[in-house]
Amino acid sequence: MADVTLYTNPMSRGRIARWMLEEAGAPYEVVVMPFGPDGTQGADFRAINPMGKLPTIRHGGKVITEAAAICAYLADAFPDAGLAPPLAERASYYRWLFFGAGCIEPAATARAQKTVVPPEASSMIGWGSPERVFDTLEEALAGKDYIAGYEFSAADVYVGSQVLWGLQFDTIDRRPAFEAYAARVADRDAYRRSNELDDADAAAMSA
């Protein structure tokens, strides 16, 4: 029986967690949550995650929230999948995984919301400016296949998701390095499986 439960909605960051679970090869069950008072904002779910956010997972009685944390956790919980480097080699892995959460996602969100950070205020913002974030990401990808080196890792599930969505919705610059990286991470069986499952859930919800 599955000992991981994924609370998700196919129109949410839950897609990141589903992709990660498929990469990990972990048996899991899915609870598809509607948004609003009958789902994510209801008392039952907020007892699990007070923020009322997706994705959320349960594993062995523990609750893990925040998509980047879920990726890091599952890589460690299912080590046979090889989705995290050995501990002594994790500097780049942790750096870029959490750069994705702390810089790429908020910069892309600012673009989506048409929020402009004045130059004089950029030092107060944890991620600086979209231009600096995307220049840094491009430099990080130079000369290697994946964000933390030459092997695919959980960091690529998170960063790759941000890049794929950013290119789809024009919230990340359409640079050759980003397009090539997006194509590499999307060309994985686990990514295709997770998309098929999420798309099926989306269709069922709208039926």
C-alpha positions in Angstrom: 0.0 0.0 0.0 1.1 3.6 -0.6 2.4 5.4 2.4 2.7 8.7 0.6 -0.5 10.8 0.1 -0.4 13.7 -2.3 -2.9 16.5 -1.9 -3.0 18.3 -5.2 -5.0 20.1 -7.9 -3.9 19.8 -11.6 -4.0 23.6 -11.9 -1.5 24.1 -9.1 2.1 23.6 -8.1 1.0 20.1 -7.2 2.2 19.2 -10.7 5.8 19.6 -9.4 5.2 17.1 -6.6 3.5 14.6 -8.9 6.5 14.8 -11.3 8.8 14.3 -8.3 6.9 11.3 -7.1 7.0 9.7 -10.5 10.7 10.3 -10.7 11.2 8.8 -7.2 9.2 5.7 -8.1 7.3 6.1 -4.8 3.9 4.4 -4.5 1.5 7.1 -3.7 -2.2 7.9 -3.5 -3.7 11.2 -4.7 -6.3 13.4 -3.2 -7.5 15.9 -5.7 -8.6 19.1 -3.9 -10.9 21.7 -5.3 -9.9 25.3 -4.4 -12.1 27.2 -2.0 -14.1 26.5 1.1 -15.0 23.0 0.0 -11.4 22.0 -0.5 -8.1 23.8 0.1 -9.7 26.4 2.4 -11.9 24.0 4.3 -11.3 23.2 8.0 -10.3 19.6 7.3 -7.5 20.4 4.9 -6.3 23.5 6.8 -5.9 21.1 9.8 -3.2 19.4 7.6 -1.8 22.6 6.0 -2.9 25.8 7.7 -1.9 27.8 4.7 -4.4 25.9 2.6 -1.8 25.5 -0.2 -1.0 22.8 -2.7 1.0 20.6 -3.0 1.0 19.0 0.4 2.1 15.4 1.1 1.8 13.0 4.0 4.5 10.4 4.5 4.6 8.0 7.4 2.5 10.3 9.5 4.6 13.4 8.7 3.3 16.4 6.7 5.6 18.2 4.2 4.6 21.4 2.4 6.2 23.8 -0.1 7.1 22.3 -3.4 10.9 22.7 -3.2 10.9 21.1 0.3 8.8 18.2 -1.0 11.3 17.6 -3.8 14.3 17.7 -1.4 12.4 15.4 1.1 11.4 12.8 -1.5 14.9 12.6 -2.9 16.1 11.7 0.6 13.1 9.4 1.5 13.6 7.4 -1.7 17.4 7.3 -2.2 17.4 4.4 -4.7 16.0 6.8 -7.3 19.3 8.7 -7.2 17.7 12.1 -7.3 20.1 13.8 -4.8 23.9 13.8 -4.9 26.0 12.3 -2.1 26.0 14.6 0.9 29.5 15.8 0.3 28.6 16.9 -3.2 25.3 18.7 -2.4 26.5 22.3 -2.4 25.3 23.1 -5.9 22.2 20.9 -5.6 21.0 22.8 -2.5 22.0 26.2 -3.9 20.1 25.9 -7.1 17.1 24.0 -5.7 16.4 26.9 -3.3 17.5 29.5 -5.8 14.5 28.2 -7.8 12.2 28.7 -4.8 13.7 31.9 -3.5 14.5 33.7 -6.7 13.2 32.2 -10.0 9.6 31.7 -8.8 9.1 35.1 -7.3 10.8 36.8 -10.2 8.5 35.0 -12.7 5.5 35.8 -10.5 6.5 39.5 -10.5 6.6 39.4 -14.3 3.2 37.7 -14.4 1.7 40.3 -12.1 3.5 43.1 -14.0 5.1 44.2 -10.8 8.1 46.5 -11.4 10.8 46.7 -8.6 12.4 50.1 -8.7 16.2 49.8 -8.9 16.7 51.5 -5.6 14.5 48.9 -3.9 16.1 45.8 -5.4 18.5 45.4 -2.5 15.5 45.1 -0.2 14.0 42.3 -2.3 15.3 38.8 -1.7 15.6 38.0 -5.3 16.8 41.4 -6.6 15.3 41.9 -10.0 14.0 39.6 -12.8 16.9 40.5 -15.1 19.5 39.6 -12.5 17.7 36.3 -11.6 17.5 35.2 -15.3 21.1 36.3 -16.0 22.2 34.2 -13.0 20.2 31.2 -14.1 21.6 31.4 -17.6 25.2 31.5 -16.2 24.3 28.5 -13.9 23.2 26.4 -16.9 26.3 27.3 -19.1 28.3 24.2 -20.0 26.2 21.6 -18.3 23.1 19.6 -18.9 21.4 20.0 -15.6 21.2 22.7 -13.0 23.5 21.0 -10.4 25.8 19.4 -12.9 25.7 16.6 -15.4 23.2 14.4 -13.6 19.4 15.0 -13.3 18.3 15.6 -9.8 15.4 16.8 -7.7 16.7 20.3 -8.2 15.8 19.9 -11.9 12.2 18.9 -11.1 11.7 22.2 -9.3 13.8 24.5 -11.4 12.7 22.7 -14.6 9.1 23.2 -13.7 9.7 26.9 -13.2 11.4 27.3 -16.5 8.8 25.2 -18.4 6.0 27.3 -17.0 7.8 30.5 -17.4 8.4 29.8 -21.1 4.8 28.7 -21.6 3.4 31.8 -20.0 6.1 34.3 -21.1 7.2 35.1 -17.5 10.8 33.9 -18.1 13.0 35.3 -20.9 12.9 33.1 -24.0 16.7 32.5 -24.1 18.3 29.6 -26.0 19.9 28.2 -22.8 16.4 28.1 -21.1 14.7 26.5 -24.1 17.4 23.8 -24.4 17.2 23.1 -20.7 13.4 22.9 -20.8 13.6 20.4 -23.6 16.0 18.2 -21.7 14.1 18.0 -18.5 10.8 17.5 -20.3 12.2 14.6 -22.3 11.7 12.2 -19.4 9.3 9.4 -18.9 8.3 10.5 -15.4 7.6 14.0 -16.7 5.3 12.6 -19.4 3.6 10.2 -17.0 2.9 13.0 -14.5 1.5 15.3 -17.1 -0.8 12.6 -18.4 -2.1 11.9 -14.9 -2.6 15.5 -14.1 -4.3 16.2 -17.4 -6.7 13.3 -16.8 -7.5 14.7 -13.3 -8.1 18.1 -14.9 -10.5 16.6 -17.4 -12.3 14.7 -14.7 -12.8 17.8 -12.6 -14.2 19.7 -15.6 -16.5 16.9 -16.7 
